[in-house]
């Protein structure tokens, strides 16, 4: 074996040159490190495409239920009572200890401080959204059962709220955007449940 440094002959198999000490062992190839690629943030077009495919995968009943649940949850935090003059509602708020309020814009959170049961108007649409999510991945019998619960949730207060908003002048005069969204949202949840029952019934035939 010839030393690459000094050019002198060495015996085969030696690790170092007997004359100059140069390392004669064959160099081992080192595998290159895997190239690191930074994750690329999705573009607006990717997000729009994903959202479109998600919407297309939803049935009409799921769309009604989802929109209704979101509307009802949003309505809980928007003003239920919004008017410069409470009129006939002033004695009622006085009994609830709210006579000293500096404003007359009350949402669900404000009213829940006096009546804790008002939180039901927020929890019910949350439950409806969860039922809608699991319903999409369920077989037909369970989907029908969940749709029945959605109709029940939506009909608890949706029709009553909408009828009072339409036909009771006193409520019309003080009702804010939140109260309208609560009524419309609950009605949409019930409608979504009914549509889902119809859709599953057709596929089961």
C-alpha positions as CSV (number, residue, x, y, z in Angstrom):
1,X,0.0,0.0,0.0
2,X,1.5,3.3,-1.1
3,X,1.2,6.3,1.3
4,X,-0.5,9.2,-0.3
5,X,1.5,11.6,1.8
6,X,5.1,10.5,1.5
7,X,4.8,8.0,-1.4
8,X,6.5,5.1,0.4
9,X,5.4,1.5,0.3
10,X,3.7,0.0,3.3
11,X,2.4,-3.5,4.0
12,X,-1.1,-4.2,3.1
13,X,-3.7,-3.8,5.8
14,X,-1.9,-1.3,8.0
15,X,-3.9,1.6,9.3
16,X,-1.1,4.2,9.5
17,X,2.0,4.9,7.3
18,X,5.1,3.3,8.9
19,X,7.2,6.3,7.8
20,X,5.1,9.4,8.3
21,X,2.1,8.2,10.3
22,X,-0.6,9.3,7.8
23,X,-3.9,7.6,8.3
24,X,-4.3,4.9,5.5
25,X,-7.7,3.7,6.5
26,X,-10.3,4.1,3.7
27,X,-12.7,7.0,4.3
28,X,-16.2,6.0,5.2
29,X,-19.0,7.7,3.3
30,X,-21.1,9.9,5.6
31,X,-24.8,9.9,4.7
32,X,-26.0,13.4,4.0
33,X,-28.4,14.8,6.6
34,X,-31.9,14.9,5.5
35,X,-32.9,18.2,4.1
36,X,-35.1,20.2,6.4
37,X,-38.0,21.8,4.7
38,X,-40.0,24.5,6.6
39,X,-43.8,24.0,6.5
40,X,-45.5,26.3,4.0
41,X,-48.4,28.3,5.3
42,X,-51.6,27.6,3.4
43,X,-52.6,30.3,0.9
44,X,-56.0,32.0,0.8
45,X,-56.8,29.8,-2.3
46,X,-56.1,26.6,-0.3
47,X,-58.3,27.8,2.6
48,X,-61.1,28.7,0.2
49,X,-60.8,25.3,-1.6
50,X,-60.9,23.4,1.7
51,X,-63.9,25.4,3.0
52,X,-65.7,24.8,-0.3
53,X,-65.1,21.0,-0.1
54,X,-66.2,21.0,3.6
55,X,-69.5,22.9,2.7
56,X,-70.1,20.5,-0.2
57,X,-69.8,17.5,2.1
58,X,-72.6,18.8,4.4
59,X,-76.2,17.9,3.8
60,X,-78.9,20.6,3.7
61,X,-80.0,19.6,7.1
62,X,-76.5,19.9,8.5
63,X,-76.1,23.3,7.0
64,X,-79.4,24.6,8.6
65,X,-78.4,23.1,12.0
66,X,-74.8,24.5,11.9
67,X,-75.9,28.0,10.9
68,X,-78.7,28.0,13.4
69,X,-76.4,26.9,16.2
70,X,-73.8,29.6,15.4
71,X,-76.6,32.3,15.1
72,X,-78.0,31.3,18.5
73,X,-74.6,31.3,20.2
74,X,-73.8,34.7,18.7
75,X,-77.2,36.1,19.7
76,X,-76.5,35.2,23.3
77,X,-73.7,37.8,23.5
78,X,-75.5,40.5,21.4
79,X,-78.1,42.8,23.0
80,X,-81.5,41.1,23.8
81,X,-82.9,44.4,25.1
82,X,-81.7,47.5,23.4
83,X,-83.7,50.7,23.7
84,X,-83.4,54.2,25.2
85,X,-86.7,53.7,27.1
86,X,-87.6,50.4,28.7
87,X,-91.2,51.4,29.2
88,X,-93.3,48.5,30.7
89,X,-90.1,46.5,31.4
90,X,-88.8,48.9,34.0
91,X,-90.8,47.4,36.9
92,X,-89.6,43.9,36.0
93,X,-86.0,44.9,35.9
94,X,-86.5,46.8,39.2
95,X,-87.6,43.5,40.8
96,X,-84.5,41.8,39.5
97,X,-82.3,44.4,41.1
98,X,-81.4,46.0,37.8
99,X,-83.1,49.4,38.3
100,X,-79.8,51.1,38.8
101,X,-78.4,50.2,35.4
102,X,-76.8,53.1,33.6
103,X,-77.8,51.7,30.2
104,X,-80.6,49.7,28.7
105,X,-78.6,47.4,26.5
106,X,-78.7,43.9,28.0
107,X,-77.4,40.7,26.5
108,X,-77.6,37.1,27.6
109,X,-74.6,37.4,30.0
110,X,-76.2,40.4,31.7
111,X,-79.5,38.7,32.2
112,X,-77.8,35.5,33.4
113,X,-76.4,37.4,36.4
114,X,-80.0,37.8,37.6
115,X,-81.5,34.5,36.3
116,X,-78.9,31.7,35.9
117,X,-81.3,29.6,33.8
118,X,-80.7,32.1,30.9
119,X,-77.4,30.2,30.3
120,X,-79.6,27.4,28.8
121,X,-80.0,29.6,25.7
122,X,-76.3,29.3,25.2
123,X,-75.8,25.6,26.2
124,X,-78.6,24.3,24.0
125,X,-77.1,25.5,20.7
126,X,-73.7,24.3,21.8
127,X,-75.3,20.8,22.3
128,X,-77.0,21.1,18.9
129,X,-73.6,21.9,17.2
130,X,-72.1,18.8,18.9
131,X,-75.0,16.6,17.8
132,X,-74.7,17.9,14.3
133,X,-71.0,17.1,14.2
134,X,-71.4,13.5,15.4
135,X,-74.5,13.0,13.3
136,X,-72.6,13.5,10.0
137,X,-70.4,10.4,10.9
138,X,-73.2,8.2,12.2
139,X,-75.3,5.4,10.6
140,X,-78.8,6.1,9.6
141,X,-80.6,4.9,12.8
142,X,-78.4,7.0,15.1
143,X,-78.6,9.9,12.7
144,X,-82.4,9.8,12.9
145,X,-82.2,9.8,16.7
146,X,-79.9,12.8,16.8
147,X,-82.1,14.6,14.3
148,X,-85.0,14.1,16.7
149,X,-83.1,15.7,19.5
150,X,-82.2,18.6,17.2
151,X,-85.9,19.2,16.5
152,X,-86.6,19.0,20.2
153,X,-83.8,21.5,21.0
154,X,-84.9,23.9,18.3
155,X,-88.6,23.8,19.2
156,X,-88.1,24.4,22.9
157,X,-87.9,28.2,22.5
158,X,-87.5,29.0,18.8
159,X,-91.1,29.2,17.7
160,X,-92.1,30.9,21.0
161,X,-89.5,33.6,20.7
162,X,-90.3,34.3,17.1
163,X,-94.1,34.4,17.8
164,X,-93.5,36.9,20.6
165,X,-91.2,39.0,18.5
166,X,-93.8,39.1,15.7
167,X,-97.1,39.5,17.6
168,X,-96.2,41.2,20.9
169,X,-95.7,44.9,20.4
170,X,-94.1,45.5,23.8
171,X,-91.3,42.9,23.0
172,X,-90.9,44.3,19.5
173,X,-90.3,47.7,20.9
174,X,-87.4,46.6,23.1
175,X,-86.0,43.5,21.4
176,X,-82.4,43.8,20.2
177,X,-80.5,41.9,17.5
178,X,-79.4,39.2,19.9
179,X,-83.0,38.2,20.7
180,X,-83.8,38.0,17.0
181,X,-80.8,35.8,16.4
182,X,-81.8,33.5,19.3
183,X,-85.2,33.0,17.8
184,X,-84.0,32.5,14.2
185,X,-81.2,30.3,15.3
186,X,-83.4,27.9,17.3
187,X,-85.9,27.7,14.5
188,X,-83.1,26.9,12.0
189,X,-81.9,24.1,14.4
190,X,-85.4,22.6,14.4
191,X,-85.6,23.0,10.6
192,X,-82.3,21.3,10.1
193,X,-83.4,18.4,12.2
194,X,-86.6,18.0,10.2
195,X,-84.7,18.2,6.9
196,X,-82.3,15.5,8.1
197,X,-85.1,13.2,9.1
198,X,-86.6,13.6,5.6
199,X,-83.2,13.0,3.9
200,X,-82.4,9.9,6.0
201,X,-86.0,8.6,5.4
202,X,-85.5,8.9,1.6
203,X,-82.2,7.0,1.6
204,X,-83.6,4.3,3.9
205,X,-86.4,3.4,1.4
